[in-house]
Amino acid sequence: MARPPPLGGDGSARGRAGKAAGGSGFRTGRGVRLVAGCAALGHRARLDELCGKSCTGCSVSLDGLPSEILLKILSYLDAVALLCAGCVNRRFYHLANDKISGLGWVIILKENSGKEHILEHVDLSFNDSSVTAMWYGKDWPRLVTLSTLDLCGVTPVFLNRSQTPMKNGPRWHSLIAKYNLSHLTESTMLGCDRLIRIFCLHPGLVVGLWKREEELAFVMANLHFHHLVERSTLGSAAIPYELPPHTPLSDDSPECGLSGYQLHVDMHSGGVFCLCGTFRNLSTSKGYIENEYMKLTVISFKNSTEHLPLIGKVGLSWKTNIFDGCIKSCSVMDLTLLEEYGKPFWCFSSPVCMRPSPGPSDGPAFLGETYRVDYADAEGRVHLELVWIEETGEYFIVSLALYLRVSKINHWFGTKY
């Protein structure tokens, strides 16, 4: 049997769309969307309402209006609303920043001696439910001298609606996450090409090192839109923003488990999507609790009508001021799980890696090489299994399951599973 082609990415996607019984769809190519964006992005819905755009589509979209009209609309928004508008896409980010918001992201590299290096983001990429910020250049401090990396949101201290924020003026730093650079070890390495090795530090950070010198080449931060404005503005330089205390929601039938959940999941890199799907009416029962997790099946081995193809090639694009490339088999996964009341239950944006698998763990044998993608954090785990189909030259998702931590479910609903 012929081996599948390399899992690299060349910055393009085929013009094909797929749709499953679960209500999923795909983006094909740059900027062509076949499904609505993540339902958790309430600011996008509010902006749609401003221009009278219906959920079923409209001949005139807000993003299609001239910049002069958009600036007039934005002039009626306060600072908080402008910050939200700046997280919609690249165009809105620049328009909102031209008004007053000035929202941006920096990394602070701290040396063992206490010296700090503050670096502004060089590039931004806006996705359906996340933003990717990039840092690269030629003046990195030596890695051996560094201890930690702080990721912060920055906004001007003095906001003036009539003036563009001063880049060199005083700014408020809001710590989003702190990373220990001593954790750049083999256990955190995702992949490599002939020039770069990349490492994943949770939450959502990619660190690229030059293979030859073992020095910093780039840093990539993947930021999910959920509470991004609050996390980027309401923390301090030393303490991240803390969510207000959660009031448990009432569960009318706790004995039945979970029902009415909705999942939106993307896999992308460099603005190109290989997966963009929405799955509705997901449910599970108490019988699927094992080892402190409750399993929520999204795509089942047993139902071939649910199996979905990845569009195009899988690869994580990177660039510096000198070189660019693509790490085969890696990608960025954005996940938003809404519970039965439509509130975000679990959200993340993180790099993931497709690795060879001995075969489906609890399903039938497939005529093709099998791969898996795994992700885990404090709230749950994702397990995705794929098969290479030689006849069509595609990777098909044959299994997708979420494992939700029971303690999170009990905290959210006040249950006692």
N, C-alpha and C positions, 0 to 999 in steps of 0.2 A: 504493500500500500504506500502510495506517495505521501511524503511528509507535508504538513501544512507549511505555507510560506511563513517567513519571519513575521512576528507580531509587531512590526514597526509601523510608524505612521508617517505619511508623506504630506500631511496638511490638507488632505482632500477626503471626501466621502462620496460614495456612490449615490446616484439619484434613485433610490428605491425606498419604499416605505412599507412597514409591516403593522398589523393590528391584530391583537389577540382578543380572546373572549373576555379577558379581564379589563379591557378598556385601555390598552396601552397604545402608544404611537411613537413615531420616531422623527427626528430631525435629520434631513438629508441635505448636506452641503451647508454653507455658511449663511445663517440668517433665515432659513426656511423652516418654519415651525408647523408641525402637524398636530401638536397637542397644545392645550393651554399651559401656561407656566404654572409653577408650583402654587397650590392654593393657599399656602401659608404666607405668601407675599402680599399682605393686605395693602401695602402702599401702592402696589401696581394696580390693584382693583380700584383704589380711590382715585388714582390718576386717570384711569379709564373713564370713571364717572364724570370727571371734569369736562371731558370732551363729548359726553353722551354716547360713548361706545358701548354697545350691547355685548353680552357674553357670546352671542352667536355670530358676531362679526359685523363689520361696518365698512362702507366704502371709504371713509376717512378715518384714519387712526391718529391718535395723539402724536405718535412719533413721526407721522408724515407731514405735520404742520411746519411752516417756516419757523426758523429760529426766532425771528422778531415776535411772532405771535406767542411762541412758547415762553419767551422771556417776559412777555406781558402777563401771561397766566401765572408764572412763577413769582411775579412781583407781588401777588396777593397772598403768598404763603409766608408763614412765620419761619423762624430759624429751624425749628424741629422738623416741620414739613419739608423744608428745603433739603435737610440732611437725608430724609427718607427718599426724596425725589432723586438725590444724587446716587442712590444705590440701585436705580432701575437699569441703566445701561451706560455705555461710555458717553453718549451724546448728552444724556441728562446729567451725568456727573459733571461735565465741563460747563453746561449751562447753569446748573445750580451753584457751582463754585464761582462762576462769573458774577453771581448775585452777591451772596454773603457767606455761604456755608463753609467753604475752605476745608472740608473734611478730607483727610488723607491718612496714610499709615506709614509708620517708620519702624525700623528695627534699631535697637540699641545693643551694640556688641560691647560687653564688659570684659576688660582684661583682669587677670589675677591681681594686678597691681592696683586696681580700682579705676583705671582710666576708662573712659567711655567713648564710643564712636557711634554717632547718630547718623543713620543713612535714610534718605528719602526713597520712597518707591520710584522705580524707573518706568514701570509699565503696569497697566491694569487691563484685565480681561473680565468682562461682565457676562455671566451665564444666566440660565433660567432662575436658579436659586442660590447663586453664590457669586463672589467676586474673587479673582485671583490676582494677587499683587506680587510683582517681581522686583528683586534687587540684584544688580550685577554691576561690574566695573573693574578697574584695574588697581584700585587703591585699598584692597582689603587688608586688615591687620593679619599678622601671622596666626594661624589656627592654634598653635601650641601656646600662645599667650592668652587665649580667650577662655573664659569660664562659662558665661551664660549669654543668652540672647533674649531680649525683651521685645515683644511685639506690641506696639501701642497704636491707638488711634490718636490723631492730632486735629485740633480745631483752634481757630484764632480765639484769643482771650477776649478781644474787643470786636464785637460784631457791629458793622455799620451797613445798613441796607443800601446806602447811597454810594458805597465805595467797594471796590474789589479788595478782598483781604490781602494784607501785606505778607509776602512769603517769609520775610525775615522778622516779622513782628512777633510779639510774645504769643505762645500757643499752649493750649492745655493738653497734657498727655494723659491718656486713659489706658492703663495696662490691660491688654487682652489676654496674653499668655506669657509665661516665662519658661524658657527651655534651657536644659543643661547640655552644653556642647560636648561634655565628656561621654554622652550617650551615642556618639557617632561611631558605632561598633558594627561588627558583622551581623549582629542580631537585628539591627535596625536598617540594614541596607536593603533597598528595594530592587535595584537593578543597575546596569552599567552599559556603556558603549565603549568605543575605543578611546574616548577622551575623558569621560566623566563617570563617576560613581555617585548615585543618589541615595540619600538616607531619609527616612520618615521619622519625625518626632511629633508625637501627639500633643495637642490636637492640630492636625492639618498642615504641618510645616514640612517642606521638602528642602533639604540642604544638599547642594551639589558640590563635590570636591573634584579637583583635577586629579586624574589618576597618577600622573608622574610626580607632581610636587606634593600631593596630599594637602593642598591649600584650598581655601574657599573659591568657588567659581560663581555660584549664584545662590540665592535664597528665594523660595516661593512659598507664599502663605495663601492658603485656601480658606476663605471666610464665608460661612453660610449666612444668608440674609437674616435668619431668625435672631432677633434681638441684636443685630449688628450695630444699629445706630446707638442703642443704649450701651453696648459693650465698648464702642469706639469713642464715646463722649462722656459717660457718667461715672467712670472709674477714676482713680487717681494714678499718679505715676508709679505708685508702689502697690496698690491694691486694686484688683479687677472689680468691675461692676458686679454686684450681687443681686440676683433676681429676688423680687419680693417674696415673702412666704407664700407657699401654695396652699390654697384652701381645697381640701378633697372634694371632688365632684361626686354626686350621688350616682350609684350604680343600681338601677332598678332590678336587675336580675344577676347578682354576682355568681350565682350557682351555674350560670350558663357560660361564663368565661368572657371573652372579648368579641364584639361584633360591630359592624359598620365602620371599620377602619379604612383609611385611604392612604395609599403609598404613592409618592412621586420619586422616581430614581433616575438620575442621569449618570452617564459615563462619558467623559469628554477630556479634551486637552487642546490648548491653543485655539479655542473657539470652534472646534470641530467635534460633533457629537457622534459616538457610535451607539449610544443607547439613550433614549429619552422616553420614558414610559410612565403612565399613570394607571394604577390598579385600585379598583373600588370594591366596596362591600366585602372586605376581608374579615374573616372571623376565625376563632379558635376556641377551644374549651379547656376546662381544668384538667382534662385527661392528658393534655400535651405539656404538662409541667414536669420537668426533669432537671435535676442538678441546679435548682434555683433559677431556671429559665422557663418561659412559656413560649413554645414554638408557634409561629404564625406563618403558615405556608402561603406563598404568593404564586409560585409556578411549581407544578407538581410533575414528577417523572411520569406518573401514570396517565396524565392527560396531554397527549401530543398536540392538541389544538392550542395549548397555552405556550408551547415552546416558541421562542422568539430569536430572530437572527440579530447579530451585531452588524451594524452598518459600517462598511469600510474597514480600515485596519486599526489595531489597538496600539497606541504608543503615547508616551508622555513627552511633549515637545519642550525643549529648553533653549535658552539663548544667553549669550554674553555679549559684551561689546566687540568681541572678535569672532567667535564661533557660534554656531547653533547646531542642534541635532535632535535626536528623538530616541528615547529609551524604550526599546521594544518590550511589549507585554505589560507596561505600566499605564495607568490612567488616573484621572481624578473622578471619584465617586461622590455625588451629591445625593443625600437621602433626606426626605421629609415624610414622616409618618404622622398622619392626623388621626386622632381618636374619634370616637363616635359622635362627639359634640362639635367636631371640626376644628379642635384646637391642636396645635403642634405638640406631639407627644415625644418625638425623638427626631433630632435633626443633626446632621453633620456634613462636612465637606472635607474629604481626606484623600490622599493618594492611596491607590491599591495596586496590587500586582497579580497578574494571571500566571499561575504556576501549574506545571504538569500534575495530573492526579492519576492514581492507579485505576480509577473508575468510579462510577456513581456508588455512593456508600450504601444506599438502600433502595436502588432501582434496578432496572433491567440493564443488560449489557448492550452497548451501542457499537455500531460498526464505524469507529473513528476514534482518534485520539481524544482523550478527555483532559479538561483543565478545571481549575477551581480558583475562586477569588474569595478571600476571607478578610473580614474587618471586625474589630472588637474594641469597645470602650467601656466606661463604667455603667452605661445604661443598656447595653445589649450587644449582640453579635449579628453579623450578616454572613451567610454562606451561599455562594452562587456556584453552580457547576455548568460547564459548557462542553460541547462536543464539536470537533471539527468534521464537517460534512464534505467529503472529497468531491462528490458529484456536483455540488453547487458552489464549492469554494468559499464556504461561510462557516463562522462559528455560531452555533445555536445554544441559547440558554435553555437547558433542560430541567433546571431546578433552581429555585430562589426561595430561601427561607430566612425569616428574621427570628432571632431568639431574644425575647424581651426579658430583662431582669425582673423577677417576681417582686423584689423589694420596691422597684420603681412603680410597678402596677399598684401595689398596696398603698404606697404613699400618694399616688395620684387619685385613687378612687376610695381610699379608706377601707379597702377590703382586707381580708386575712387569708389569702391563698397560702 
